[in-house]
Amino acid sequence: MSTTIFRNKNLVRPKKTGTAKRQRIKAQFNRLVGLGIPEASAKRMSPKEIRNLLKRPKKITSSI
């Protein structure tokens, strides 16, 4: 087996950046507000809570 960078997928794959993470969080926040959650309450949520709510958007719209 070769141990060169070319064959090692973990050394070649792209790294996650902070800019991309902020863009994802902002997009998820806007999606949640678009589903009907008040913006003030969405701002108090952590990114993890926002992601968990977006997993089942049908439940959000039915509870509002």
C-alpha positions in Angstrom: 0.0 0.0 0.0 1.2 3.5 -0.8 1.1 6.3 1.7 1.4 9.2 -0.7 -0.9 12.2 -0.4 -2.4 11.3 -3.8 -3.8 8.0 -2.4 -4.7 9.3 1.1 -8.2 10.7 0.8 -8.2 12.4 4.2 -5.3 14.6 3.2 -6.8 15.7 -0.1 -10.4 16.4 0.9 -11.5 20.0 1.3 -11.5 21.6 4.8 -14.5 23.3 6.3 -14.2 27.1 6.7 -15.7 29.5 9.2 -17.2 31.6 6.4 -19.1 28.6 5.0 -20.3 27.7 8.4 -21.7 31.2 9.0 -23.4 31.2 5.6 -25.1 27.8 6.5 -26.2 29.1 9.9 -27.7 32.3 8.3 -29.5 30.3 5.6 -30.9 27.9 8.1 -32.0 30.9 10.3 -33.8 32.5 7.3 -35.5 29.2 6.4 -36.8 28.9 10.0 -38.1 32.4 9.9 -39.7 31.7 6.6 -41.6 28.7 8.1 -43.3 31.1 10.6 -41.1 31.1 13.7 -40.9 34.7 15.1 -37.5 36.2 14.4 -37.0 37.3 18.0 -37.4 33.7 19.3 -35.2 32.3 16.5 -32.4 34.7 17.4 -32.3 33.2 20.9 -31.9 29.7 19.6 -28.5 28.1 19.2 -27.5 26.8 15.7 -28.0 23.2 17.0 -31.6 24.0 18.0 -32.3 25.6 14.6 -31.0 22.5 12.8 -33.1 20.2 15.0 -36.3 22.2 14.2 -35.5 22.2 10.5 -35.3 18.4 10.4 -39.1 18.2 10.5 -40.5 21.4 9.0 -44.0 19.9 8.7 -44.3 19.8 12.5 -43.3 23.5 12.7 -46.0 24.7 10.4 -48.7 22.5 12.0 -47.9 23.8 15.5 -48.1 27.5 14.6 
